[in-house]
Amino acid sequence: MSQQQCSQQETKTVQVHFKLNGRRVSIRTAPAKTLLRLLRDDFGLTGSKPGCEAGECGACTVLINGRAVTSCMVLSNQIEGHHVVTVEGLSKGQYVDPIIRALAEEGAVQCGYCIPGFVVAARGLLNEHPHPTPSMIRTALSGNVCRCGGYSKIFGAVERVAKNQSNGGH
């Protein structure tokens, strides 16, 4: 490949339109840039954490159309027309997602690096299954890794939120 062809390939960009945390956005980006890098580098949303960057640790989990996905495995050109929600989008003004509140109240946060991914993965589960069983919670969060080993408190917090939802509470 000639130097000119290489240069043209490197500068090729696409315009991507999507909803980000409830607002319409449009950005010109490299089509092969990951959603994780787009969120962090171009939008300044650093709640989604780079971990393995291979879809194995869950630290970068976001919601796309309400479903939990690892943003390191999604290319920016794949989000055209979709609705992306990051952990930052789960709290607005005085409203704090009940999962975040429950994690704090249960003392489930240690180093905190994994917590945004767990929060978003749990929200994705509760979006799809408002009344999950403890087994469903463990399965849904099995793609998230906590290096500190705080799993029981994390699972307990999500179970509490699910139970409160079943009882009509928040």
PEVEN-V195965 format. One line per field, one symbol per residue. psi: psi as a letter, one per 30 degrees, with the letter a starting at -180 (. if undefined). A space follows every 50 residues. Layout:
psi=???
This chain:
psi=kleeeeeeeefkllkkklkjhfkklkkklkfgkleeeeeeeffgjgejkk cfhggffgfgklkjhfkkljffgkkeffgkgljkklefffkkbfkkkfee eeeeefhfjcffefeeeeeeeeeeefeeifilleeeeeeegfgkkjffgg eeeeeeeeeeeeeeeegga.
